Amino acid sequence: MKAKEFDKIFDSGEDITKLLDLSKAKRPEQEYKRVNVDFPIWMIHSLDREAKRLGVPRQSLIKVLVAQHLEKAHA
């Protein structure tokens, strides 16, 4: 299918998902890469207390805290 034909279908409001091969779709910058970070014991205890208070795993808390800091830094 040519781009003009695809655009015409899209612009008419028709469902284009049936025309897409979503098996190879990727979200840019959303891939994961494992990293190892060493924290002092007092920081691990503090993270664990806060994670328990919020009812989330330690890893999730760390991700949120880092993301919040980076958003502030780039604002």
N, C-alpha and C positions, 0 to 999 in steps of 0.2 A: 504494500500500500504506500502511496506517495504521501508526503507530508501535507500537501494541500488538501487531499481527501480526508486525512486524519483530522486536520484542523477544522474542516467543514463539519465533520461529525461532532467534534468537541464543541464547536461554537453553536451548534443547533441544540445542545443540551442533552444529547443522547449519552447513554452509558458507554464509555470507551474502555472500561476495565476488561471486557471480553476480548479486546483487540491487543491487550498488553501481555507480555510474557513476564509475569511477576516473580517467577522462580529465580531470576537472577538480579532482582531489584536490590539495591543497597541504599542505605541512608548515609550520605557523606559525613565523615567525622563521628560516626556513631559506632564504629567497630570498637571492640574491647582489646586492651593490651594489659596483660598482667604485670604489675610492678611490685617489688618488695620494698617495704619501708620499715626501718627499725625505729621504735619509739621507746623512750625511757619507761620503766615500770610504772612510775607515778602517773604518766600520761595514759597508759593502758587502763589503769584503774579508774581514772577520771572519765575516759571514753566509755568504759563499761557501765559506770554509774549512770551517765547521761543516756546511753543507749537503753538501759533497763528502764529508766524513768519515762522515756519516750515510747518504749515498747517496740524497738527496732533493733536489728542486728548491728554490731559494731561497724562492720564494713559499710552498711548503708549510712550510718551516721557520719563516718569519715568522708564518704562521697559528697554528702550534703554540705558538710562544713567546708570542704575544699571548693565545691562549686559556688557557694555563697561568697567566699573570699575572692575567687576569680571574677565573679560578676561585679563585685564592688571595685576591684582593681581596674576593670575595663570600662567602668561607667564614666 
